[in-house]
Amino acid sequence: MNLIAALESSLVIEMISAYILINMEPGNSEKSIAEMRKIDNVVKISVVAGEFDIVVRVQVNSLDKLLKVTDKIQMIKGINKTTTQIIEKEITS
């Protein structure tokens, strides 16, 4: 194996995972969810009860990309407010 191949095989790209918590205007969730599904890096969309209406999980390779995804979500009609929570450590059972 040459040096370049060795470096490429050892290269690990750390992904940044985050939850984007969303407050919606009443009555717009179906259209807004349809628009969110079109955005790259959106992994999961959950409709929730409580302080927020929707939680979107995203995975990106940089904070700049996270900002771009958040900006796209904020531009969707019917979204009042977003709060982004970056996952520092995830524990599975």
C-alpha positions in Angstrom: 0.0 0.0 0.0 1.5 3.3 -0.9 1.5 6.3 1.4 -1.5 8.1 -0.2 -3.6 5.0 0.0 -2.6 4.5 3.6 -3.5 8.0 4.5 -6.9 7.8 2.7 -7.8 4.6 4.5 -6.9 6.0 7.9 -8.8 9.3 7.3 -11.9 9.5 9.5 -14.5 12.1 8.9 -16.2 13.1 12.1 -19.8 13.9 11.5 -21.6 16.6 13.5 -25.1 15.6 14.6 -27.6 18.1 15.9 -31.2 18.5 16.8 -33.0 21.5 15.4 -36.1 22.2 17.6 -38.8 24.1 15.7 -41.8 26.2 16.7 -44.4 26.3 13.9 -47.3 28.5 13.0 -50.6 26.5 13.5 -51.8 24.7 10.4 -48.6 24.7 8.3 -46.8 21.6 9.5 -47.6 19.2 6.6 -46.3 21.6 3.9 -43.3 22.6 6.1 -42.4 18.9 6.7 -42.6 18.3 3.0 -40.1 21.1 2.4 -37.8 19.9 5.2 -37.6 16.4 3.7 -36.1 18.0 0.5 -33.1 19.4 2.5 -29.8 17.5 2.3 -28.4 16.2 5.6 -31.8 16.0 7.3 -31.8 12.5 8.8 -35.1 12.4 10.7 -38.1 14.6 11.3 -40.3 14.1 14.4 -43.5 15.8 15.3 -43.6 16.2 19.1 -45.8 17.5 21.9 -44.6 20.1 24.3 -42.6 23.3 24.0 -41.6 22.6 20.4 -43.7 21.2 17.5 -41.0 19.5 15.4 -37.6 18.1 16.1 -35.3 17.6 13.1 -32.1 15.5 13.4 -29.3 16.5 11.0 -25.8 15.1 10.3 -23.2 17.4 8.6 -19.5 17.4 8.2 -18.9 21.0 9.4 -20.4 23.8 11.4 -20.7 25.8 8.3 -22.9 23.1 6.7 -25.0 23.0 9.9 -25.5 26.8 9.6 -26.6 26.4 5.9 -29.1 23.6 6.8 -30.5 25.7 9.7 -30.8 28.7 7.4 -32.8 26.6 4.8 -35.1 25.4 7.5 -35.7 28.9 8.9 -36.7 30.1 5.4 -39.6 27.6 5.2 -43.0 29.2 5.4 -44.7 28.5 8.7 -41.6 28.2 10.8 -41.5 30.8 13.7 -38.4 29.9 15.5 -35.6 27.3 15.6 -33.2 26.3 18.4 -30.2 24.1 17.4 -28.7 21.7 19.9 -25.4 20.1 18.8 -24.9 16.6 20.1 -21.6 16.4 22.1 -21.8 12.7 23.1 -24.4 10.1 22.3 -25.0 7.1 24.6 -26.7 4.0 23.4 -28.1 1.3 25.6 
